[in-house]
Amino acid sequence: MALLTNTLPIPSAPGRHLRPRPPHSRPRRIFCSNCFPATKFKRAYTSVMIVPTGIGASIGGFAGDALPIARALASVVDCLISHPNVLNAAMLYWPMPNVLYVEGHALDRFAEGLWALKQVHQNKVGLVLDAAIEDELRIRQLQVVDATRASLGLPVVEYIVTDAPLQVEKWVDPKTGQSTGSIKGSNSLLRAVDTLINRSSVNAIAVVARFPDDDIQDVDDYRQGMGIDVLAGVEAIISHLVVKEFQIPCAHAPALSPLPLSKSLCPKSAAEEIGYTFLPCVLAGLSNAPQYIVKSSGSLEMGCILASDVDSVILPADACGGDGVLAFAKYQQNKPLIITVEENETVLHDTPDKFGIEVVKVSNYWEAIGVIAAHKAGIDPNSLRRNRISNIQRTPASPFNGYAFSSARSSVD
């Protein structure tokens, strides 16, 4: 470690005299060359990781199987913004202090520049339980909530049961192949959320809706790491509904009958097999999820994160048709680097070429993290590849605002 110092006087041998120190001088201080981190002089590098839900993503289409990628990215960037489909893993979760847990609808509005993200130390979380949940299954949900409060200290303050069943339906869209559905009792859900907000002053909402039990063929495929998550599409509809209406963080966990034990299980789906509920990851994520600030409200505060702060976006190569990605791609100034991953295949065919989006194409997430590391360091990622840097091109001279520049210097410098 290099040291920067001014040498102090060394005591002399007996009989020798020391030169007296001037009265105005101060003791010399020793500084370590590593005392000032490089990030002190740079703004935070912010990345967004997107894996849309219910589209059969090879990575991120199961039970939190994209979470290792989020962990790796979080170790490279200063701030990572992602959504529940990436960060939720049923009974499992991983706390990351520099990761922002942002619901999908809110992430789209953020990308469009309509909302900002305000970081918090803690949210007061309220829980909504579907009236259709059977007594035993409801007790299981509440026991898990109490466990997270006692063992993790999570701030879940109150729960409410809807005044009518939510009547969740799910299906696969035959045109796109992605999962979707409906919630017939949407008004009952919104009334329950409104009651919690007004009575208990909660500012984040977890929802547990009773889902119809899956067709055995769909369950077997999913448990083997194939097909799509047939629950995910309507889960997104539920959280979108709450976030759009109340502009607060929300995430959903389905209530399902326990599945029979399977001796053959894909590791990507295993997180959903180790408990009676998927609530722990939802409550952990919501406990310190950023609040959503509508920019038009005039209440934008110092320190809020804006879409213009985003440096890079990473997503599957055939899932580029979402509102958020298209919004990021349209930025003229502070446009983020958009990175598409070929290996993460989905049922969609929304390639960047289809939308005219300029992207950096990579084969896998290993390469994507390397590109982001170079970008964060202020290095053109192409300079890390063979023969990717060509000779610099000259821009032809052209009039500026209709007037040609004079060759003479201005009289005012």
Steps between C-alpha positions, in 0.01 A plus 500: 500500500648835399545762771509874450681677785726783600788365703500585869830597672689195625645523852876549481773320680606633843697820479346609170257788472160498329392788284204659681159472330352832389227610741234513226564148372252215552561130560535318172211268415536170318253421222428164340464505123185286535325739739298661221288246306474561128119515521524817709571695184246324275124476511345164583479252212140376471383197306152356437449124467176384334363149452129539415271262686289221351690474171685174562843658538772235505659694786259681729187315391489272802542535878754780541753343264613845380594603854864383465538735203359788703747419779792499254388827340453663839865429579609691187267801487433764764121471474291225342130549427297186438152359558336220700519239223879524518539543876227272639578136572199384705640397841846626403636851454835676523541843663701740283531857630565653156204331324165676458190279495264670251167359380465456123237770434701746708817405312329584169381839629849566638656420161255737331616780729159535666596362842812525714631261765552617856716273714384421854634340816178311568141469377191414702366194320133402497373156396184428298364143515242374253170402664510184286803361689401201715546528879799265525679662205430846644652398833811382314536843340462680832751272673757583234429872548555470875821306437639778281403758761661310789806353328577770241345805663295580191250784546174323407251693710150374419299275270152509354277243332314615189125547532444265204700228321742638241410228246835466327507332161811407301573377151759505223448743213479280188644778279808592702550189711542706818297457816225745588165505681245714679380597847123538516504636855730793423275750682515290815880502480515879458261554793719285723815690402328834553390393849851396599650826374248717682478299824858388548696749286679220317708600198563156343257218428541123481210310342423129536228383263355149480596360162330207331712190543708426192433241236723204583672511159589868542632428850715211383652703216578793729646278769731354236620843394299511177216710362378821661383607842123504453451702820735785414291693247202561723729563799635796307145617425421503874805703602460736202143573610607606851806699391309686229223598743704588811859565372657292781713185486306176465584135436296182489532145629250230394319272743498143371428154633824318591633281220584132547868422550697456178821296495600659169514878520687763300714723726356808322155419642603362838460823701122466478505150649644576844205663673129565503522857379706728275470802731851532656670645192210739437504639854879532498494688170218734599651583839747745344374538143533859370191718504358623169489875450277629220706778344200708397395533864778753560622309807824377345767509765875518496660158471223333299617268225386596149499311173778730380721352775490154339825402327412155365206265449531122466225267376425190286571550129145415385313699767564859384137604446415608854408859586806547718754382243344703220502808725868459588583450131338832401716720722707747302715618790632276776390199298593182685699218347247225418640147518306200366580142601457233231514202737194611695233388253128565551175426314503853356657618176550865593857540378675840500506504118120482497481830690810667358675500837876543512641239739813313598436133429665243725476123516448458874495676836874438550565725202233749606663554839835552326349765273348678801830487689677664203224759458514590869877547471449750216636258241345436160399131530602449135861571593502172693428299184724410211483734199195688632660846492530651151661825387333814627271666246489866411170685530440722194470871569143624491312820588390535860146636547508610139816712538849403393781551750752774422867406493583820696506486878229673691599823668368358829664182631 
